[in-house]
Amino acid sequence: MDKLLLIIKREYLSRVTRRSFILATLLTPLAFALFFAIVSLIFSYQSDDVKRVAVIDEAGLLKGAIKDEQHLFFKFEKGPLDSLRANFKQLDFDGILLIPQLEDILDRNFTVFYYANDQPTPDIEALIEQRVTEAVRDYKIEALQLERKQLEALNTRVQLEPEPINPQASDATRLTSAIAAGMGGLMGFVMYLTVFIYGMMVLRSVMEEKTNRIVEVMMSSVRPFQLMLGKIIGVGAVGLTQVAVWTIMIPTLAILVQLLFGIDPSSMNLNQPGVEVNPDDVQAMTALALQEINNLNWWLILPLFFVFFLGGYFLYASLFAAVGSAIGDDMGESQSLTLPITIPVILALYIMMVAVQAPNSSLARWSSIFPLFSPIVMPARLAFNPPWWEIALSVILLVLTSLFFVWLSGRIYRVGILLYGKKAGFKELAKWVFSRD
């Protein structure tokens, strides 16, 4: 045990004290903060391309008034179109909007014309269409002598509000499924990244020590299994340290960026031109979303997330360690051996995407129990409160499978780590598992 702790300490300290690790750990949150600031400024940017548009309203739909925008100004003209087009440059207009006569008031299609030297940008085009559409609607209401309030009553927004069969059961809202899907997808994706990235880190670490022949010196005092296990735990501790630092720094820097630059995420221009969002609705939806996040069973989700992280990491990191011990300094040799390891990880990611949309489907349920998929799929289902027996069975199978793969990888590691000059395949790996000490 003392030797194992010594190996873990060496693996951990040798990495966390590297300049590259410190810079990557500190600069990555700063890069996220800078990216957040740039994206926020881009989306809140208002166009400085000012356009002056002459309006010829032959149908009289706009009634001589149309709302200007910050970068788009309208001016009504009574002259003929040919005269305006002939004196276009002298009048200092950027475009001419012609609204022809409305021939059939019951016609659902209506075309207006925009004359300009340059093609209108999508925001200008959408804004003009929206303004004219509103004017045509008002014109038809008056011409057909319709009651405006009755017409507005036809625009009914239907919302699905889930209710439990049992009155004593916990009530859900229309955002419950969306919040659960978002949190599940986020946890599954984080699990995918950590298992894949730090598993590959174990592989490269084993390859480096084997290539530099440092392992020959270490093997004189420790057993191969202790060396492999210490390396896996040490690299995993490095990964947890990095994730913990990022978990604290990224939200903190995001808040500081908002305060320093005065960025208001709600003011970002994420909507289509001409589409208005009620601030009260946004505030109500935000409050409801925060309430749903607080209602999640975090006392169950967080411990189980940690359990699945450890199980998935030990399972795949041990396999990467075994592959690293079987190859030399050529990374090209590892592609054929790492392919069977990476395929389940990638498949689990795609199954996770389906699981957050249909968490109780047969594919999601059995994939969350299958040990090679469960570290990624089951965390994505935890927010949907799966049955307890599925969670228990998934944890038990994952723990047993992880222990088996650690033992199996140790059998391969003890032979491959001291073998040089021979390209190993799956047949050789199978022989190493059953070879005697």
Secondary structure by P-SEA (a helix, b strand, c coil): caaaaaaaaaaaaaccccaaaaaaaaaaaaaaaaaaaaaaaaaaccccbbbbbbbbccccccccbbbbcccbbbbbbcccaaaaaaacccccccbbbbbcccccccccbbbbbbbccccccaaaaaaaaaaaaaaaaaaaaaaacccaaaaaaabbbbbbbbbbccccccccccaaaaaaaaaaaaaaaaaaaaaaaaaaaaaaaaaaaaaaaaaaaaaccccaaaaaaaaaaaaaaaaaaaaaaaaacaaaaaaaaaaaacccccccccccccccccaaaaaaaaaaaaaaaaacaaaaaaaaaaaaaaaaaaaaaaaaaaaaaacccccccccccaaaaaaaaaaaaaaaaaaaaccccaaaaaaaaccccccccccccccccccaaaaaaaaaaaaaaaaaaaaaaaaaaacccccccccccaaaaaaaaaccc
